[in-house]
Amino acid sequence: MAESGKALTYRAFMNREYSFKHSPFEQEFEFYDCVKSGDEESVRKHMTPLGGSGSGTLSEDPLRNLKYHFVITIAMLTRFCVEGGMEMETAYTLSDLYILKADKCGTAEEIHKLHYEAVMDYTKQMKCVTRGNIYSKPVIMTMDYIYDNLHSQISIEDIAETVDLSSAYLSRLFHKEVGVTISTYIAVKRIETAQNMLKYSDYSALDIGNYLAFTTHSHFISTFKKYTGMTPGEFRKKYYRSNWGNNKSKS
C-alpha cells in the first residue's frame, strides 16, 4: 500500500475510534447558501467557529491550521457568491485581499475576527446583488468574458461570437440590462482593476497600463482620471496599501 494510502487508512481508523466527524455537508452548504442569498440573520445563526469541532486538522501548528481553514472558507465563499451573481472581479478581489490580511495575522483571535469580517462582507455584498438587477445569461457571459480578458484587446465581435449572438443585439441587450455600453463597462472594469493594482502591488503605472491593454500610457492616464478624478500617480500616493494596517506609503 502506498504511503498516502496508509496515512488515509490510519486517519480513518483514528476518526472512527475517537468518534471524530467532519462537519456535515448539509450544514456547510446551508451556511454558504445563506451567504449566497445575502441573509445576514441566517448567516449569523449558522456560522460556526473557524477550525472548530469537525473541521479536521490541516497543520500541527494551531495558527497555521486556522489560516488554512480560513483560506478554504474564502474559496468556498467566492465560489458560492459568483454562482449567486456576484461579479467575478469583485469576488476574487475580495478573496485576494482577505487572504493577504490573513497572512499577516499573528494570533488566533485576529484570524477569528477576520473570519467574521470576511463572511459578513461577502454576505452584505450578496445582499446588494440580490436586491439589484438579475442579468440574463448572455449578459453574465459577457461580463465573465470581459473579466477573463481585461489584459487583452477586447472586441464586441469576439464577445458576440462567444455568446452566440449578433454584435448589434448583444450591444442593445447589454445596455438595456446594465445601463452602460459594453465599451464603457470594459473601461470601468479596467480602471477598477488598475485601482487595486495601484493600491496593493508594486507595479508601476506604466506596467499596469500595459498589462490592462491600454493602447498608450497617455490613454491609460486620461481614462483613469476620467473615472477617478486623479492620475494613477496621485491615486497611488493617496491610497497605496492604505488599509494594510500600517503607515507605509509610496509615491
N, C-alpha and C positions, 0 to 999 in steps of 0.2 A: 504494500500500500504506500502511495506517495506521502511525503511528509505533510502536505497540505490536507490530505485525506485523514491522516492520523489526528491532526490538530482539530479538524472539524468533528471527528468522532469523539474525541476527548471532551470538547466543549459541549457537544450534545449530551454526553453522559453526565457531566457536571450539572448541566441545566436541569436534567431530569431528577438527579439526586437531591438537588437543593431547591427544587420546585421553582426554578428561575424561568420566567417567561418574558418574551418581548412584548411591548405594548400591542394590544390587539389592532389589527389593520383597520377594523371598523371605527375604532375610537380615533385613530390618527387621521383617517380620511374625513371623518366628521369635523374634526378640528380644522383641517385645511379647507374644507368646503365652506365653513363659517367665515374664514378669512376671505375666500374667493367671493363670497356673497356680500362682503362688507358689513357683516353683522357683528358690531363691536361687543354687544352684550353677550352673545353666544360664544364669541371668541374668548372672552374673559372666563366664561363658565367652563369651557372645555380645555383651556390652556393648562398644561402640566409643567412642572419644573423641568428645566433643561437638564438632560442627563440623569433624570430621576429613575425610580424603580421601573424595571422593564426596558430600559434603554440600551443595555448592553455596555460592555467595556471596550473602548477603541484604543485606549492607551493606559498604561500603568500610572502615568503622571496625571493626577486629578485635573489640573488646569488644562493640560493639553487634551484630555478626554472631553472636557466641556467645550473646548474650541472646535474639536472635530464634530461634536453633535450640533454645535451652532451652525457650522458650515452646511451640514446635511439639512438642517431646518431651513436655512436660507435657500438652498437649492430647491427644496420642495415648495416653499412659498412662491418662489419665482415661477416654477412650472405651473402651479395651480392658477396663479394670477394672470399669467399670459393666456392660459386656456380660458380664463374668465373675461378676457377682453382688454387687459392692461397692455399698453404698447410695449413691445419687446425692449425698446431702448430704455424706457422708464424702469421696467422690471430688472433688467440686467445692470443698469447703472446703480440702482438701489442695492442689488446683490454685491457688486464690487465694493461699494462704499462701506457696507456693513461688515464685509469680510476683512477689509483693511482696518476698520475700527477694532474688530475682534482680535486681530493680530497684535494690536498694541495694548490690549487689556492685560493687567498684571495680577489680577485677583479673580476668584470665583464670583465675588459679589459684582464686580464690573461686568463680567460676562452675563450674569443673570439679568442685570439691569438693561444691558444692550439687547438681550434676547427679547425682553418685554417691549422695548422701544421699537425693535425691528418688526415684531409681529403686529403691533398696533399701527405702525407706519404703513405696512402693506395693507392692513385692513381698511384704514382710512382712505388710502389711495383707491382701493376697490369700491369703497362706498361712493366715491365720486364717479367712478366708471359706471357702476350700475345705475346711478341716477342720470347719467349722461346719455348720449346717443348710442343706439345699438347699430353698428355698421353691418352692411351686407358682406357676404363672403368675398366678392371681388375687391371691395374697398379694403378689407382686412388683409387680403393677399397683397394688395398694392402697398399698404403700409409695411408689411413684412419684407417685401422685395426692396423697398427703399432702405429700410434699416440694414438689411444684409449687404447693400451695395453703396453705402454712403462714401466709401473710399474710391469709388469708380464713377465714371461718367454714366449718368442715368438718362435714358430717353423714354418718353411716354410710349413710343412704339414698342420698345423691348418689354415694358411692363404689360402693355396690352396683349402682346403675344403670350406672355406668361399666364395671364388670367383668362386668355381665350375670348377677348372682346375687342371690338374695334377701338382705335385710339379716341375717336370722337365720342363714342358712347361712354367709354370709361372716364374720360375727362368730365363729361356732364354729370355722371353718376357720382364721381368723387367730390366735385364741387357742391353738388346738392346735399350730400350727406355730411361732409366735413366742414364745408363753409369757406374753403380756400381752394385755389387751383393746386394741381399736383406739383407744379414748379415751385410755388410758394411753400408748400409743405416740405419739399425736399430741402429748400434753403433754410427753413426754420429748424429742421432736424439736424442739418449740418452745423448750424450755429449753436444749437443746444449741445451737440457733441463737442464742438470746439470749446465751449464754456467749461465743460467738465475736464477736458484735457488741459486747459489753461489753469484750472484750479488744482488738479490732482496729479499732474505729471510734470516732468522737467523738459518736455519737448518745447522747442522754440515755436514762436508764432508762425515762422516760415515753414517749419516742418509740419505743423498742424494743418496749415492751409493746403500744402501739397498732399498730405495724407487724405484730406477730405475732398480732393479732386477739384479745388478751385483753379480756374484757368491761369490766374496770376496772383501774386501776393497782394497787389493793389486791389484786385477784385475781392479777395478774402477780407481785407481791411474795410473796404466800403460796405460790403454785405454785413459784416459783423457789427459795424457802427449803426447800420440801418436798423438792426433788430435789437441792439442792446444800448445804444446811445453812447458807447465807448469804443475806443480802438482795442484790439487784442492786448496791446501793451498796458493800457490803462486798466483793463479788466484784470489782468494777471496781477498787477501791482496792488490792486484793491482786494482781490479775493483768493490769491494763491494760498491753498491749504488753510483757509481761514477757519474751517470747522474741524481741524485735526487735533484740537486741544493744545495747541502751542502758539507761540507768538512769532513763529518763523514767517518771514515774508521774502518775496523775491520780485525784483523789478524786471 
